[in-house]
Amino acid sequence: MNAGMRTNTVRGKYSRLDHIDGLRALAALYVVIHHSLLYLGKTIPTGLGLRIFIYGHYSVDVFIVLSGFCLMLPVISNDGEIPGGTWNFIRRRARRILPPYYAALAVSLFLIWLCIGTRRGTLWDMCVPVTPAGLLTHLLVIQDIFPGTRHEINHSLWSISVEWRIYFLFPLIIYCWRRFGALRAVSGVTLASYLLLIPLAWSPIDNSTTGVCLHYYGLFSIGMLAAGFAYSADKSLARLRPQVPWGSLSILMAVAAIVCDKISLAGHRAPWQCQDLFVGFATLCLMVALTPAEHSDRWQWLRNALAWAPLVFVGTFSYSLYLLHAPLLEILWIYFVRPLKMSGLNSFFLLSTAGLAVIIALSYLFFLLCERSFMRHGKRPMMKPEAQLRTVES
C-alpha cells in the first residue's frame, strides 16, 4: 500500500451513528407525505405551509448521498480498500438490496391483481396497466432507462434501478480516490456525470427526474466525500474540516436549491439537476456538521434530535418503507379515505397521519419478513472504538 493511503484511516473514537438512521427516517417519511399530498391533485392549499412537502425528489437525492456516505465508511476504516474486494462488495449489495426489492415487486403485482389494477384518476394511474416490457425491465432492474416502464408496477422503484447501477462504479471511484486523491476523484466523477447529461438529452434513454439520473453518480461520490471529511485522517481533508462552517453552508445550499426550484416554476429554465447538486452539497455539509468534534460541538443538539429513538427505529426499516408505501397509499386512499368524502385538506391529513401509521406498521412487518434477514452487521450504522468502524450497508 502506498504512503498516501496510509492516511486514510478513521480519526478518533466514535460510537453508534444513530443520527444517520434518523436522517434516513426523515427522508423516507417525507417521501410518503409528499406522495400523500399528490393525491390532492392540483388543489394543494397554499396557506397552510403544505407546499413544503412538494420537494419529494430531494429526498431521493438525500438517500443517494447517504448511501455513498455509509458505503465509504468501511473503506475508510480499511485503509482505503473495499473490505473483501470488489466481487464480495457487489455480492453483498445484491444480497442486501435485491431480495427486498423483488419482494416489494411481487407484493405490488399481487395488489394490482387483487384490488388496485384499475386507473381511478390518482397518482397510482402511472403504475397500471402492467405491460410485458414493464415486467421484464423491472425484473432486470433497468426500468428507469425507458420512459414507458419507469413508473409501472410501483412508481417508487425507479430509484432502486438507478442506485443498483451506481454500485458497479463504486470500486472505480475508490481507485480514483486512491490514485488522485479524494477531492480530485469526487470532482472528476461529479463533473463527468453532469457532462454526460448533454449527449443523453439527444438519446432515447429517459432523462427525466425519474429516469436514469446519471448525475446521481456525482451525488453518490459527494456522499463518499462527506464520509472522508467526517472520519478520514487524509491530510487534504483534515485541513479543510475545521475551516469550513459546515452547518451554515448546508443551510445556504438548501436555500439555493429552493431558489433554483422557484426559478423553474416561474417559467425560467433552470435544469432540475442543478437543484439536485445543491441538495447533494447541503447533505454533505450537514453530515460533516453532525460529526462529533474534538473541541466544540455546536450541532450536538441536532445530532441528538436525529438520534431520537422513534426516528432511529423507523430508520432501520426505511428501505422497506420506501419500497412499499406507494401501493399502500393507493389502497388507503381508494378504499378508506375517498369514501368518506371529506374535503381535500382533511383527506390529506387523515392519509398523512392515521394512514402513515398504518403504512409504517405494515412496512415494519414487510421488513421483518423480507428485509431483516438480508442485513449485515446488525441494524444501525456504527463506529466502534480503536477505529473499528462498522456500518449497515444501505
Secondary structure as UniProt FT lines:
FT   HELIX           3..7
FT   HELIX           18..38
FT   TURN            39..42
FT   TURN            47..48
FT   HELIX           50..53
FT   HELIX           56..77
FT   TURN            78..80
FT   TURN            83..84
FT   HELIX           85..114
FT   HELIX           123..127
FT   HELIX           132..139
FT   TURN            140..141
FT   HELIX           143..145
FT   TURN            147..151
FT   TURN            155..157
FT   HELIX           158..180
FT   HELIX           182..195
FT   HELIX           197..200
FT   TURN            201..202
FT   TURN            209..210
FT   TURN            214..215
FT   HELIX           216..231
FT   HELIX           235..240
FT   HELIX           241..243
FT   HELIX           246..265
FT   TURN            266..267
FT   HELIX           272..289
FT   TURN            298..299
FT   HELIX           300..306
FT   HELIX           309..316
FT   HELIX           318..332
FT   HELIX           333..337
FT   HELIX           338..340
FT   HELIX           344..351
FT   TURN            352..353
FT   HELIX           354..370
FT   HELIX           372..374
FT   STRAND          382..384
FT   TURN            385..387
FT   STRAND          388..390
//
